[in-house]
Amino acid sequence: MPSKKSQTTKVKKKHEAFLPLLFLTFLLWLFYRTIFNFPVWFDESVGKFVFFALPVLLYVSISGTKEILESFSFNKIKSGLLLGLAIGGLFGFTGLFLGALSRGGAVTLMPYYLADWFWWEFFLAILTGFFETLFFFSFVMVVIEQKFTNFSFYKQIGLVALIFLIFHLPNTFARFEIREVILQILLLFAFACGQALLFYQRRNAYLLILVQAIWGMVLLLNF
């Protein structure tokens, strides 16, 4: 029977391609975001399929790490969506409250779901949540847990959140003024930590997808 040390060494060796693939993916993503200016729907569908989904599928085929796709098991759909709606509801209430504070206490209740653009934006938010959950949590976080076993739980969470943040920096600098960038960085890092904690506890991709989609819609509608 192989020792625990030999098993750990074998797992780490299986993930030798992780850091080179992650670095290459970031460089290609940075080049794409810097050079090209496609519509949002293209970035969130075709762009993220190419730069987020394909590297994951390639890594699974090379390393044989089946745990990467386990969070997308069909038997997790119901529980993930229900819990996602519950957490999303809290986000919605918090967003409404903070939005009211920013407007001097005025609460605006609008039936946004009746607008044509609402469901299109929500569909794009679902796509974003799907590809980013697949890449940053089902892939990056799972591999970090297996590869960096000497890291504490908090270091692993922090590393996942840092990688999430780094991949979002090109878009952050492109969309916001310098004085707003720091706030966006803190918001993204905190959100990534929250998502990583949810993933650690539930291992449910559907939960993270819905939470991210609703979180994005709350920011869009209230801020």
C-alpha positions in Angstrom: 0.0 0.0 0.0 1.5 3.3 -1.0 2.4 5.8 1.8 0.5 9.1 2.2 3.7 10.9 1.2 4.0 9.0 -2.1 0.3 9.6 -2.8 0.7 13.3 -2.2 3.8 13.4 -4.5 1.8 11.6 -7.2 -1.0 14.1 -7.0 1.3 17.1 -7.1 3.1 15.5 -10.1 -0.3 15.2 -11.9 -0.7 18.9 -11.6 2.7 20.0 -13.0 0.9 21.6 -16.0 -1.4 23.7 -13.8 0.7 26.9 -13.3 2.1 27.0 -16.9 -1.5 26.6 -18.3 -2.9 29.2 -15.9 -0.2 31.7 -16.8 -0.6 31.1 -20.5 -4.4 31.4 -20.2 -4.0 34.7 -18.4 -1.6 36.1 -21.0 -4.0 35.1 -23.8 -6.9 36.6 -21.9 -5.0 39.8 -21.3 -4.1 40.1 -25.0 -7.7 39.5 -25.9 -9.1 42.1 -23.5 -6.5 44.6 -24.5 -6.5 44.3 -28.2 -10.1 43.5 -29.1 -13.3 45.3 -28.3 -16.1 42.9 -29.0 -19.7 43.3 -27.8 -20.4 42.1 -24.2 -22.5 39.2 -25.5 -19.5 37.9 -27.5 -17.1 38.3 -24.6 -19.4 36.4 -22.2 -20.2 33.6 -24.6 -17.5 32.9 -27.2 -14.7 34.7 -25.5 -15.0 33.0 -22.2 -15.8 29.6 -23.8 -12.4 29.9 -25.6 -10.3 31.3 -22.7 -12.0 29.7 -19.7 -13.8 26.5 -20.7 -11.4 25.1 -23.3 -8.3 25.3 -21.0 -10.3 23.4 -18.3 -11.4 20.7 -20.7 -7.9 20.4 -21.9 -6.5 20.1 -18.4 -9.1 17.4 -17.5 -8.1 15.4 -20.5 -4.4 15.7 -19.8 -4.4 15.3 -16.0 -7.4 13.0 -15.6 -8.6 15.1 -12.7 -12.3 14.1 -12.6 -13.0 16.1 -9.4 -12.9 19.3 -11.5 -16.3 18.5 -13.1 -17.9 16.8 -10.1 -19.5 20.1 -9.0 -21.6 20.1 -12.1 -23.3 16.7 -11.3 -27.0 16.7 -12.2 -28.0 15.6 -8.7 -26.7 19.0 -7.4 -28.9 21.1 -9.6 -32.0 21.4 -7.3 -30.2 22.1 -4.1 -27.8 24.5 -5.8 -30.6 26.5 -7.4 -32.7 26.7 -4.2 -29.8 27.8 -2.1 -28.6 30.2 -4.8 -32.1 31.9 -4.9 -32.0 32.2 -1.1 -28.5 33.8 -1.0 -29.4 35.9 -4.1 -32.5 37.2 -2.3 -30.2 38.5 0.5 -28.1 40.2 -2.1 -31.1 41.7 -3.7 -32.4 43.1 -0.4 -28.9 44.4 0.6 -28.6 46.0 -2.9 -32.0 47.7 -2.6 -31.1 49.0 0.9 -27.7 50.4 -0.1 -29.1 51.8 -3.4 -31.8 53.6 -1.3 -29.1 55.0 0.9 -27.2 56.3 -2.1 -30.3 58.1 -3.3 -30.9 59.8 0.0 -33.3 57.1 1.4 -35.6 56.9 -1.6 -36.7 53.4 -2.4 -37.5 52.8 -6.1 -39.5 49.6 -6.8 -39.5 49.0 -10.6 -40.8 45.9 -12.3 -37.5 45.4 -14.2 -38.4 41.8 -15.0 -41.1 43.1 -17.4 -38.4 44.9 -19.5 -37.1 43.1 -22.6 -33.5 44.0 -21.7 -33.7 42.4 -18.2 -33.9 38.8 -19.3 -31.1 39.3 -21.9 -28.9 40.8 -19.2 -29.8 38.0 -16.8 -28.9 35.4 -19.5 -25.5 37.0 -20.0 -25.0 37.0 -16.2 -25.8 33.3 -16.2 -23.2 32.7 -18.9 -20.6 34.7 -16.9 -21.4 32.8 -13.8 -21.1 29.5 -15.6 -17.7 30.1 -17.2 -16.2 31.8 -14.2 -17.4 29.1 -11.8 -16.0 26.4 -14.1 -12.6 28.1 -14.4 -11.9 29.8 -11.0 -13.6 27.4 -8.6 -14.3 24.0 -10.2 -10.8 24.1 -11.8 -8.5 26.5 -10.1 -9.7 25.9 -6.5 -9.8 22.1 -6.8 -6.3 22.0 -8.2 -5.0 24.4 -5.6 -6.4 22.2 -2.8 -4.7 19.1 -4.3 -1.4 20.7 -5.4 -0.7 23.1 -2.5 -1.6 20.8 0.4 1.0 22.6 2.6 -1.0 25.8 2.4 -3.5 26.6 5.1 -7.2 26.8 4.3 -7.1 30.6 4.4 -4.0 30.7 2.1 -5.8 28.5 -0.4 -8.9 30.7 -0.3 -6.8 33.8 -0.6 -4.9 32.4 -3.5 -8.1 31.5 -5.4 -9.4 35.0 -4.8 -6.2 36.6 -5.9 -6.2 34.7 -9.2 -9.9 35.7 -9.7 -8.9 39.3 -9.1 -5.9 39.2 -11.4 -8.0 37.9 -14.3 -10.5 40.7 -13.7 -8.0 43.6 -13.5 -7.8 44.3 -17.3 -11.6 44.8 -17.5 -11.6 46.8 -14.2 -8.9 49.3 -15.4 -10.7 49.6 -18.8 -14.1 50.3 -17.3 -13.5 52.4 -14.2 -11.6 55.6 -13.4 -8.5 55.3 -11.2 -10.3 56.6 -8.1 -12.9 53.8 -8.5 -10.4 51.0 -9.2 -9.5 50.4 -5.5 -13.1 50.0 -4.5 -13.7 47.6 -7.4 -10.6 45.6 -6.5 -11.8 45.2 -2.8 -15.3 44.3 -4.0 -14.0 41.7 -6.4 -11.6 40.1 -3.9 -14.3 40.0 -1.2 -16.8 38.4 -3.7 -14.2 35.8 -4.8 -13.5 34.9 -1.1 -17.2 34.5 -0.5 -17.6 32.3 -3.6 -14.6 30.2 -2.6 -16.1 29.6 0.8 -19.4 28.6 -0.7 -17.6 26.2 -3.0 -15.6 24.7 -0.2 -18.7 24.0 1.8 -21.1 22.8 -0.9 -19.0 21.8 -4.0 -22.0 22.9 -6.0 -21.3 24.8 -9.2 -25.0 25.6 -9.8 -25.1 27.5 -6.5 -22.1 29.7 -7.4 -23.5 30.3 -10.9 -26.8 31.6 -9.6 -25.3 33.6 -6.8 -22.9 35.4 -9.2 -25.7 36.0 -11.8 -27.9 37.6 -9.2 -25.0 39.5 -7.6 -24.2 41.0 -11.1 -27.9 41.9 -11.7 -28.1 43.6 -8.3 -25.1 45.8 -9.1 -26.5 46.5 -12.5 -29.9 47.6 -11.2 -28.9 49.4 -8.1 -25.5 51.0 -8.9 
